[in-house]
Amino acid sequence: MGAEQGRDIGRLIREGERSFSFEFFPPKDAAGEEQLWRAIRDLEPYRPTFVSVTYGAGGSTRDTTVAITGRIARETSLLPMGHLTCVGHTREELTGILDAFAAAGVRNVLALRGDPTDGPRAEWTPTEGGLTYAQELVELTREYGGFSVGVAAFPDGHPSAESLDHDAEVLLGKQRAGADFAITDMVFRAVDYFGLVERAGAIGVDIPILPGIMPILNLRQVSRMAELSGREIPADVVGRVAQYEDDPAKVRAEGIAMAAELCEELLDGGAPGLHFYTLNRSKATLEIFEALRITV
């Protein structure tokens, strides 16, 4: 039943119209699984360029990630991409996961180093027999063959990077290793995304870089997510939401309005598309789409 799953996401972003994509995560229980598939069905009519499924810390959701992407490939019209990380895996295990993705009809992966157990600022210790850098995972996937490969990019620089310029050089290294496109961590201000694009472009990065969008519906929750990725939400962004902290409905409404403004500014400034972190729910994304006049 599904779409032609051999489609190359990198080519679709480069050659198509503006890309819209959604990210989901593997659910922990039956209720979560029902919520996930409800969100997938609600968003499917919008014909996203692709959807991605995350990979738990230390490879903890490996089998579930493969199973969900495979089911999306088989049962929907959506083009799925599975995440893959270096954490906790040997080269042989990583090749085995690529075998599993290929057998499930999934031919697009997001190649990530992944964070240490103690967080992105903690010292990195590679798995014995494994890989140290995302660039090596891109190379491994390219050597395997048959996959379009995406990578991560960071509007404020990765927490472990020596500088913003060094962070751009890391992205260039991933491009040279064979990355087709990049998706950023959460973008809170358009200026941060365009700064990344400018720095990277100045040294030769020419793969499409999709900005990641996370509307602030709950300030504490999103602040915690930013903290886990080694970042802080900019004070001016926090200020717009915090003024309504005693009224959750107003916080949510302001968060949706801010996300829609950000999306419009990103697209008007030349971003090749938008990648929405859905948290396995469709309502907020659909409200942003309504504000942007994006219809089925």
C-alpha positions as CSV (number, residue, x, y, z in Angstrom):
1,M,0.0,0.0,0.0
2,G,2.4,2.9,0.8
3,A,4.4,5.3,-1.3
4,E,7.4,4.4,-3.4
5,Q,9.7,4.1,-0.4
6,G,12.9,4.2,-2.4
7,R,12.5,8.0,-2.8
8,D,15.5,10.0,-1.9
9,I,14.7,12.7,0.7
10,G,17.8,14.7,-0.2
11,R,16.7,15.0,-3.8
12,L,13.1,15.7,-2.9
13,I,14.2,18.7,-0.8
14,R,16.7,20.0,-3.3
15,E,14.5,19.6,-6.4
16,G,11.0,19.9,-5.0
17,E,8.9,22.8,-3.7
18,R,9.2,23.8,-0.1
19,S,9.5,20.8,2.2
20,F,7.2,20.1,5.1
21,S,8.1,17.2,7.4
22,F,7.0,15.8,10.8
23,E,9.0,14.1,13.5
24,F,7.6,11.4,15.8
25,F,9.1,9.3,18.6
26,P,8.6,5.6,19.5
27,P,5.7,5.3,22.1
28,K,6.3,3.6,25.5
29,D,2.9,1.9,25.8
30,A,-0.4,1.0,24.0
31,A,-2.0,4.4,24.8
32,G,1.1,6.1,23.4
33,E,1.0,4.0,20.3
34,E,-2.7,4.9,19.7
35,Q,-1.8,8.6,20.1
36,L,1.1,8.2,17.6
37,W,-1.0,6.6,14.9
38,R,-3.8,9.1,15.4
39,A,-1.3,11.9,14.8
40,I,0.1,10.2,11.7
41,R,-3.4,9.8,10.2
42,D,-4.3,13.4,11.0
43,L,-1.2,14.8,9.3
44,E,-1.0,12.4,6.4
45,P,-3.5,14.3,4.2
46,Y,-1.1,17.3,4.2
47,R,1.3,15.2,2.1
48,P,4.5,16.0,3.9
49,T,7.8,15.5,2.0
50,F,8.8,12.9,4.7
51,V,8.3,11.9,8.3
52,S,11.0,10.8,10.7
53,V,11.1,8.6,13.8
54,T,13.6,9.2,16.6
55,Y,15.9,6.8,18.2
56,G,16.0,6.4,22.0
57,A,19.1,7.2,24.1
58,G,21.7,4.5,23.8
59,G,19.7,2.7,21.1
60,S,17.0,1.9,23.6
61,T,14.2,2.0,21.0
62,R,16.1,0.5,18.1
63,D,13.6,-2.3,17.3
64,T,10.6,0.0,17.9
65,T,12.0,2.7,15.6
66,V,12.6,0.1,12.8
67,A,9.1,-1.4,13.4
68,I,7.3,2.0,13.2
69,T,9.2,3.3,10.1
70,G,8.5,-0.1,8.4
71,R,4.8,0.1,9.2
72,I,4.6,3.7,7.9
73,A,6.3,2.5,4.7
74,R,3.8,-0.4,4.3
75,E,0.5,1.1,5.5
76,T,0.6,4.8,4.6
77,S,1.4,7.1,1.7
78,L,4.2,8.7,3.8
79,L,7.9,8.5,3.2
80,P,9.6,7.5,6.5
81,M,13.1,8.2,7.7
82,G,14.6,6.4,10.7
83,H,17.1,7.9,13.1
84,L,20.3,6.1,13.8
85,T,22.9,6.9,16.4
86,C,26.5,5.9,17.3
87,V,25.7,5.5,21.0
88,G,26.0,2.0,22.3
89,H,26.6,0.3,19.0
90,T,29.5,-1.4,17.3
91,R,30.1,-1.0,13.5
92,E,28.6,-4.5,13.0
93,E,25.5,-3.6,15.0
94,L,25.0,-0.4,13.0
95,T,25.3,-2.4,9.8
96,G,22.7,-4.8,11.2
97,I,20.3,-1.9,11.9
98,L,20.8,-0.7,8.3
99,D,19.9,-4.3,7.2
100,A,16.7,-4.1,9.3
101,F,15.7,-0.7,7.9
102,A,16.3,-1.9,4.3
103,A,14.3,-5.1,4.9
104,A,11.5,-2.9,6.3
105,G,11.4,-0.8,3.1
106,V,13.0,2.3,4.7
107,R,15.8,3.8,2.6
108,N,16.3,7.2,4.3
109,V,18.2,7.7,7.7
110,L,19.2,10.5,9.9
111,A,22.8,9.8,11.0
112,L,23.5,11.2,14.5
113,R,26.4,10.7,16.9
114,G,23.9,10.9,19.8
115,D,24.5,12.3,23.3
116,P,26.4,10.6,26.1
117,T,24.1,9.2,28.9
118,D,24.9,12.2,31.1
119,G,23.9,14.8,28.4
120,P,25.4,16.6,25.5
121,R,28.0,18.5,27.5
122,A,29.4,15.3,29.1
123,E,32.6,13.7,27.9
124,W,32.1,11.4,24.9
125,T,33.2,7.8,25.3
126,P,32.9,5.8,22.1
127,T,31.6,2.2,22.3
128,E,34.3,-0.3,21.9
129,G,34.3,-1.4,18.2
130,G,32.0,1.6,17.5
131,L,32.2,5.1,16.0
132,T,33.2,8.4,17.5
133,Y,31.7,11.0,15.1
134,A,28.5,11.4,13.1
135,Q,30.7,11.8,10.0
136,E,31.8,8.2,10.4
137,L,28.2,7.0,10.6
138,V,27.5,8.9,7.4
139,E,30.5,7.2,5.8
140,L,29.4,3.8,7.0
141,T,25.9,4.3,5.7
142,R,27.2,5.5,2.3
143,E,29.5,2.4,2.1
144,Y,26.4,0.3,2.8
145,G,24.7,1.9,-0.1
146,G,21.1,2.6,-1.1
147,F,20.3,5.2,1.6
148,S,19.7,8.9,1.5
149,V,21.4,10.3,4.5
150,G,20.4,13.3,6.6
151,V,22.4,14.8,9.5
152,A,21.9,17.2,12.4
153,A,22.8,20.9,12.5
154,F,22.7,23.4,15.3
155,P,21.5,27.0,15.2
156,D,23.5,27.9,18.3
157,G,26.3,25.4,17.7
158,H,26.5,22.0,19.3
159,P,27.3,22.2,23.0
160,S,30.6,20.3,22.5
161,A,31.8,22.5,19.6
162,E,34.8,24.8,20.2
163,S,33.0,27.7,18.5
164,L,30.3,28.4,16.0
165,D,32.8,28.4,13.2
166,H,34.1,24.9,14.3
167,D,30.5,23.7,14.4
168,A,30.1,24.8,10.8
169,E,33.2,22.9,9.8
170,V,31.8,19.8,11.4
171,L,28.7,20.1,9.2
172,L,31.0,20.5,6.2
173,G,32.7,17.3,7.1
174,K,29.4,15.5,7.3
175,Q,28.5,16.9,3.8
176,R,31.9,15.7,2.4
177,A,31.2,12.3,3.9
178,G,28.0,12.0,1.9
179,A,25.2,13.8,3.8
180,D,22.4,14.9,1.5
181,F,20.6,17.4,3.8
182,A,20.5,18.6,7.4
183,I,17.8,19.2,10.0
184,T,18.4,21.7,12.8
185,D,17.8,21.4,16.5
186,M,14.8,23.6,17.7
187,V,14.9,27.1,16.1
188,F,13.5,29.8,18.4
189,R,14.6,32.8,16.3
190,A,15.0,33.1,12.6
191,V,18.2,35.1,13.0
192,D,19.9,32.1,14.6
193,Y,18.9,29.8,11.7
194,F,20.1,32.3,9.1
195,G,23.3,32.8,11.0
196,L,24.0,29.0,10.8
197,V,23.2,29.0,7.1
198,E,25.5,31.9,6.4
199,R,28.4,30.5,8.4
200,A,28.0,27.1,6.8
201,G,27.6,28.5,3.3
202,A,30.7,30.7,3.6
203,I,32.9,27.5,3.9
204,G,31.2,25.5,1.2
205,V,28.1,23.8,2.8
206,D,25.5,23.6,0.1
207,I,23.2,20.8,1.2
208,P,19.7,22.0,2.2
209,I,19.3,22.8,5.9
210,L,15.8,22.4,7.3
211,P,14.9,24.4,10.4
212,G,13.4,22.4,13.2
213,I,10.2,23.9,14.7
214,M,8.9,23.3,18.2
215,P,6.0,25.6,19.3
216,I,6.2,26.6,23.0
217,L,2.9,25.3,24.4
218,N,4.3,24.7,27.8
219,L,7.3,26.8,28.8
220,R,8.7,24.5,31.4
221,Q,8.5,21.5,29.1
222,V,10.3,23.1,26.2
223,S,12.8,24.8,28.5
224,R,13.6,21.3,29.8
225,M,14.0,19.9,26.3
226,A,16.3,22.8,25.4
227,E,18.3,22.1,28.5
228,L,18.6,18.4,27.6
229,S,20.1,19.5,24.3
230,G,22.6,21.8,26.0
231,R,20.8,25.1,25.2
232,E,18.7,27.8,26.7
233,I,15.6,29.5,25.1
234,P,16.6,33.1,24.3
235,A,15.4,35.6,26.9
236,D,13.3,37.6,24.4
237,V,11.4,34.4,23.4
238,V,10.8,33.4,27.0
239,G,9.5,36.9,27.7
240,R,6.7,36.7,25.2
241,V,5.4,33.5,26.7
242,A,6.2,34.1,30.4
243,Q,3.9,37.1,30.6
244,Y,1.0,34.6,30.4
245,E,2.5,32.0,32.8
246,D,-0.6,32.0,35.0
247,D,-2.9,31.2,32.1
248,P,-2.0,28.0,30.2
249,A,-4.5,28.7,27.4
250,K,-2.9,32.1,26.7
251,V,0.6,30.6,26.9
252,R,-0.4,28.0,24.3
253,A,-2.1,30.6,22.0
254,E,1.0,32.8,22.2
255,G,3.3,29.8,21.5
256,I,1.3,29.0,18.4
257,A,1.3,32.6,17.2
258,M,5.1,32.8,17.7
259,A,5.7,29.6,15.9
260,A,3.6,30.7,12.9
261,E,5.5,34.1,12.8
262,L,8.8,32.2,12.9
263,C,7.8,29.8,10.2
264,E,6.7,32.7,7.9
265,E,10.0,34.5,8.6
266,L,12.0,31.4,7.8
267,L,10.2,30.7,4.6
268,D,10.3,34.3,3.4
269,G,14.0,34.3,4.1
270,G,14.7,31.3,1.9
271,A,14.5,28.3,4.2
272,P,13.9,25.2,2.0
273,G,11.1,24.0,4.3
274,L,10.1,23.3,7.8
275,H,10.5,20.2,10.1
276,F,8.0,20.0,12.9
277,Y,8.8,18.3,16.2
278,T,5.2,17.0,16.9
279,L,5.7,15.2,20.2
280,N,3.3,12.6,18.6
281,R,0.4,15.1,18.5
282,S,-1.1,16.8,15.5
283,K,-3.2,19.7,17.0
284,A,-0.5,22.3,17.4
285,T,1.1,21.6,13.9
286,L,-2.4,21.8,12.3
287,E,-3.0,25.2,14.1
288,I,0.3,26.5,12.7
289,F,-0.6,25.3,9.3
290,E,-4.0,27.1,9.6
291,A,-2.2,30.3,10.5
292,L,0.2,29.9,7.5
293,R,-2.8,29.1,5.2
294,I,-1.4,25.6,4.4
295,T,-4.3,23.4,3.5
296,V,-4.9,19.8,2.5
